Amino acid sequence: MATYLFKAMDLAGVPAAGEVEALSKQDVADQLKERGLVVIDIAHKYRSKELNLEVFSRVKASELAIATRQLATMVSSGMTILRALYVLESQTKSKLLRETIAAVRRDVEAGLLLSDALERHPKVFSPLYVAMVRAGETGGVLEEAMLRTADQLEKDASLRRQIRAAMIYPALVITFAIVVLLALVAFLIPVFENVFKQFPGKLPALSQFMVDFSHLLTRQWYVLVVFVVLAVVAFLSFKRSKWGRPHWDAFKLRVPLKIGDVVQKVAIARWSRTFSALVSAGVPILQSIEITGRTAGNAVIEDAMGDVITSVKAGGTIAEPLRKAPVFPAMVSHMVGVGEETGALDSMLTKIAEFFEDEVAAAVKALTSIMEPVMIITVGSIVGVIVISMYLPLFSVYNSIR
């Protein structure tokens, strides 16, 4: 037996709340119905003491897309939501997703709407997901809304795969460069240091710096580890803070070597695809704009959506604030303006998304071709600096002998 907290109301609309001992949420719902109460919410009293696995793992976008498409197919074939959730729970391989679907199913059994049950798991179901399901429930087209959601998840997953694939080569080269640097500093410099002790006078500044760095790495490595950990924690805290995130996102858009260009195209592709999906699903325009800003993945676009909301509330257009936002190319604002004038905003946003997704693919290829020589030069420079620093004392001795 577990203790559950409930919120309900009677047939006269008078609210009621309390706690009940029961085996499951369904038992609680049955007890409340016998008392003539309409269920509003049921929750574990001691939920905070339970281990929340969502903190330690996550559901992949591809897994969620497959589950969403399967659920939409079952609902369109005439299955009830509850039965479809039972089937989906039994055939889902991901442990976290299976447990989440089970929790959603129990909430639906207890009388909650599917969208309200999904909203209780924000780590798995994003605001975009919940909003599209809610719009589908409201309009009686749940299966169509879920199919659009699955399409959106698959497009987003494809975009992420492109970026990850482009980053594999630079990441490998940077890792190799760091390993080479540490190996040379830890094993090569001490050999030269023994030779340097026989030389009169002081070492050149660069040589002395490398020797000191070698001592730090080999004798006080824990200081270096603490410094690196603190630097990473400080950077992550800065990036996630309300003050730091806008600065970091704005900086990413200005990074040279085509990196900022790729970041911008990815953000606009995600923004337009999300906006199109929400408008097509029938989500109210202000809610669509707000959700689009939060899910675009860039604070600069989120701020621009704030200006768009202000404009729409004042009776203005969506396109006008976009024209004033530097992050959006002129083509985007013009196409959105045409979409608003013709009443085909969702179709125009889809075309924008397709264009920028193609642009991302081309920009990623260009970025890869640019990064290759840059990485080679970087690795060569690291090795060259270390070698030069070790030979500078020899040149100094030679000059003094002459």
Order of alpha helices (4+ residues) and beta strands (2+ residues): beta-beta-alpha-beta-alpha-alpha-alpha-alpha-alpha-alpha-alpha-alpha-alpha-alpha-alpha-alpha-alpha-alpha-alpha-alpha
